[in-house]
């Protein structure tokens, strides 16, 4: 129940425009601590507490930096895709306007 409330709080906080990057020290440290706690809990259930803590920390670090990298790549692809679609739409409009005069973007 406590983790559910904390997760909902984090979800709401992530949507606010004032929320800083997940990689700034306070948020990053909180993610590492929560990863250690979750990993330790899972590891303790199987009598490997130390391994669970270490893997939880590694998962938090990988999730933070991997998620940031993936979001950046998705934005890059989306921007590129949108610019390609805009160029294609401009070509289509110019083709409908006049078949004699080429569009400056399309040639």
BALOBA-1460 file (C-alpha; in Angstrom, 3 decimals):
// residues 107
<rec num="1" residu="x" x="0.000" y="0.000" z="0.000"/>
<rec num="2" residu="x" x="2.814" y="2.432" z="0.860"/>
<rec num="3" residu="x" x="4.660" y="1.748" z="-2.402"/>
<rec num="4" residu="x" x="1.437" y="2.227" z="-4.363"/>
<rec num="5" residu="x" x="0.890" y="5.656" z="-2.826"/>
<rec num="6" residu="x" x="4.534" y="6.598" z="-3.474"/>
<rec num="7" residu="x" x="4.297" y="5.403" z="-7.091"/>
<rec num="8" residu="x" x="1.136" y="7.442" z="-7.686"/>
<rec num="9" residu="x" x="2.838" y="10.470" z="-6.130"/>
<rec num="10" residu="x" x="5.848" y="10.025" z="-8.412"/>
<rec num="11" residu="x" x="3.603" y="9.673" z="-11.467"/>
<rec num="12" residu="x" x="1.780" y="12.899" z="-10.625"/>
<rec num="13" residu="x" x="5.041" y="14.711" z="-9.894"/>
<rec num="14" residu="x" x="6.581" y="13.553" z="-13.206"/>
<rec num="15" residu="x" x="3.756" y="15.247" z="-15.124"/>
<rec num="16" residu="x" x="4.338" y="18.685" z="-13.578"/>
<rec num="17" residu="x" x="6.249" y="21.208" z="-15.726"/>
<rec num="18" residu="x" x="8.514" y="22.226" z="-12.812"/>
<rec num="19" residu="x" x="9.805" y="18.679" z="-12.289"/>
<rec num="20" residu="x" x="13.603" y="18.533" z="-12.854"/>
<rec num="21" residu="x" x="15.482" y="15.819" z="-14.694"/>
<rec num="22" residu="x" x="15.534" y="12.301" z="-13.256"/>
<rec num="23" residu="x" x="19.327" y="12.506" z="-13.328"/>
<rec num="24" residu="x" x="19.740" y="15.373" z="-10.842"/>
<rec num="25" residu="x" x="21.217" y="14.159" z="-7.534"/>
<rec num="26" residu="x" x="18.110" y="14.168" z="-5.267"/>
<rec num="27" residu="x" x="15.951" y="12.224" z="-7.743"/>
<rec num="28" residu="x" x="18.805" y="9.951" z="-8.785"/>
<rec num="29" residu="x" x="19.682" y="9.112" z="-5.165"/>
<rec num="30" residu="x" x="16.022" y="8.392" z="-4.413"/>
<rec num="31" residu="x" x="15.864" y="6.040" z="-7.405"/>
<rec num="32" residu="x" x="19.017" y="4.240" z="-6.257"/>
<rec num="33" residu="x" x="17.664" y="3.856" z="-2.711"/>
<rec num="34" residu="x" x="14.297" y="2.569" z="-3.958"/>
<rec num="35" residu="x" x="16.089" y="0.183" z="-6.331"/>
<rec num="36" residu="x" x="18.220" y="-1.098" z="-3.450"/>
<rec num="37" residu="x" x="15.148" y="-1.537" z="-1.265"/>
<rec num="38" residu="x" x="13.165" y="-3.339" z="-3.964"/>
<rec num="39" residu="x" x="16.132" y="-5.497" z="-4.956"/>
<rec num="40" residu="x" x="16.926" y="-6.269" z="-1.342"/>
<rec num="41" residu="x" x="13.332" y="-7.282" z="-0.685"/>
<rec num="42" residu="x" x="13.309" y="-9.599" z="-3.691"/>
<rec num="43" residu="x" x="16.752" y="-10.959" z="-2.790"/>
<rec num="44" residu="x" x="15.820" y="-11.577" z="0.849"/>
<rec num="45" residu="x" x="12.887" y="-13.689" z="-0.281"/>
<rec num="46" residu="x" x="15.424" y="-16.013" z="-1.925"/>
<rec num="47" residu="x" x="18.154" y="-15.716" z="0.744"/>
<rec num="48" residu="x" x="20.457" y="-13.576" z="-1.431"/>
<rec num="49" residu="x" x="19.958" y="-10.145" z="0.110"/>
<rec num="50" residu="x" x="23.324" y="-8.723" z="-1.023"/>
<rec num="51" residu="x" x="22.861" y="-9.749" z="-4.635"/>
<rec num="52" residu="x" x="19.357" y="-8.318" z="-4.611"/>
<rec num="53" residu="x" x="20.548" y="-4.952" z="-3.297"/>
<rec num="54" residu="x" x="23.351" y="-4.728" z="-5.869"/>
<rec num="55" residu="x" x="21.088" y="-5.741" z="-8.740"/>
<rec num="56" residu="x" x="18.421" y="-3.279" z="-7.576"/>
<rec num="57" residu="x" x="20.972" y="-0.456" z="-7.596"/>
<rec num="58" residu="x" x="22.261" y="-1.474" z="-11.033"/>
<rec num="59" residu="x" x="18.703" y="-1.641" z="-12.325"/>
<rec num="60" residu="x" x="17.941" y="1.849" z="-11.006"/>
<rec num="61" residu="x" x="21.063" y="3.299" z="-12.634"/>
<rec num="62" residu="x" x="20.438" y="1.487" z="-15.924"/>
<rec num="63" residu="x" x="16.769" y="2.472" z="-15.897"/>
<rec num="64" residu="x" x="17.534" y="6.128" z="-15.218"/>
<rec num="65" residu="x" x="20.225" y="6.574" z="-17.865"/>
<rec num="66" residu="x" x="18.746" y="4.072" z="-20.323"/>
<rec num="67" residu="x" x="15.313" y="5.668" z="-20.053"/>
<rec num="68" residu="x" x="16.770" y="9.160" z="-20.604"/>
<rec num="69" residu="x" x="18.692" y="7.936" z="-23.658"/>
<rec num="70" residu="x" x="15.621" y="6.192" z="-25.085"/>
<rec num="71" residu="x" x="13.386" y="9.233" z="-24.572"/>
<rec num="72" residu="x" x="15.957" y="11.417" z="-26.348"/>
<rec num="73" residu="x" x="16.148" y="8.975" z="-29.283"/>
<rec num="74" residu="x" x="12.361" y="8.745" z="-29.551"/>
<rec num="75" residu="x" x="12.083" y="12.533" z="-29.647"/>
<rec num="76" residu="x" x="14.828" y="12.654" z="-32.289"/>
<rec num="77" residu="x" x="13.039" y="10.059" z="-34.440"/>
<rec num="78" residu="x" x="9.695" y="11.803" z="-33.993"/>
<rec num="79" residu="x" x="11.141" y="15.180" z="-35.017"/>
<rec num="80" residu="x" x="12.873" y="13.611" z="-38.020"/>
<rec num="81" residu="x" x="9.741" y="11.730" z="-39.021"/>
<rec num="82" residu="x" x="7.594" y="14.851" z="-38.687"/>
<rec num="83" residu="x" x="9.997" y="16.880" z="-40.849"/>
<rec num="84" residu="x" x="9.965" y="14.145" z="-43.531"/>
<rec num="85" residu="x" x="6.150" y="14.071" z="-43.464"/>
<rec num="86" residu="x" x="6.039" y="17.873" z="-43.740"/>
<rec num="87" residu="x" x="8.293" y="17.764" z="-46.800"/>
<rec num="88" residu="x" x="6.177" y="15.050" z="-48.407"/>
<rec num="89" residu="x" x="3.004" y="17.014" z="-47.699"/>
<rec num="90" residu="x" x="4.573" y="20.137" z="-49.234"/>
<rec num="91" residu="x" x="5.484" y="18.119" z="-52.342"/>
<rec num="92" residu="x" x="1.961" y="16.773" z="-52.595"/>
<rec num="93" residu="x" x="0.440" y="20.259" z="-52.294"/>
<rec num="94" residu="x" x="2.794" y="21.668" z="-54.912"/>
<rec num="95" residu="x" x="1.989" y="18.805" z="-57.274"/>
<rec num="96" residu="x" x="-1.706" y="19.540" z="-57.004"/>
<rec num="97" residu="x" x="-1.173" y="23.287" z="-57.551"/>
<rec num="98" residu="x" x="0.878" y="23.081" z="-60.662"/>
<rec num="99" residu="x" x="2.552" y="20.258" z="-62.466"/>
<rec num="100" residu="x" x="4.776" y="22.705" z="-64.395"/>
<rec num="101" residu="x" x="6.523" y="24.511" z="-61.515"/>
<rec num="102" residu="x" x="8.608" y="22.336" z="-59.178"/>
<rec num="103" residu="x" x="8.406" y="22.896" z="-55.458"/>
<rec num="104" residu="x" x="11.618" y="24.356" z="-53.906"/>
<rec num="105" residu="x" x="11.882" y="21.510" z="-51.377"/>
<rec num="106" residu="x" x="10.926" y="18.667" z="-53.699"/>
<rec num="107" residu="x" x="12.764" y="19.766" z="-56.818"/>
